[in-house]
Amino acid sequence: MTEQTDVREIVRERYAESARQLAVARSGSCCGPSASCCGASPMDANVAADGTVVFGAGLYSETEAEGAQTAVEASLGCGVPTAVADLHEGETVLDLGSGAGGDVLISARRVGASGRVIGLDMTTEMLELARKNAAEAGVTNVEFLQGYLEAIPLPDASVDVVISNCAINLAADKGVVLAEAARVTRPGGRFAVSDVIADPDMDEATRADIAAYTGCIAGALTEDDFRDALTRAGWTDVEVRPTHRVHEHAQSAIIRAVRAVNS
């Protein structure tokens, strides 16, 4: 397989397994084949050694998660992109790597009935979970599409805002993802994501460890590389703000909120 296919399959299987674990937990069954209560799961590794919450639902305030609590509880993200997206009534929003749909549902409340939110994910199990969460929340101005971040199944200039929560770093070719995000965003539209930014001195052994892609470290760009990739893709007015640090295998990376404007 190509590197891109390799990475996709590893990431897809991890998130598919997470969705299966959530489905088992919600069914009230414990100690089934994939039940997270019977052993470690990807959702357990969300607190750093110093007790800081670095991933998942603990990053959201009660106010932020209002109306989307069930979906937010399933979050595997590293930040809260809706906190920096400055969403407005009537806007069309695209969430790249939408997972269980927490950020989609939060965005749907922000843009109102005249707005629309699209969640894009490649994992069938996560899409099923997201659609169920939306239905249970009674949210109707959303839709979930299956597809890849490198080939967004939307027309040119069709959205106002692109958000993402710790998903772009999982892509094998981030430059293509950022260019695709620019393609589907209207001129003057916005890019607002939370993502992992690698420390510049991270060693190559960690970067080369394909398994670390699912821990959001090996695939991360440095801040300079992220800025350069955004600029090449046509984004301007780039802002990068650190939010918190995550530790993995004695290596460090900083979660940052990233904003940009489509030229």
Disulfide bonds with the S-S distance in Angstrom:
Cys30-Cys37 2.47
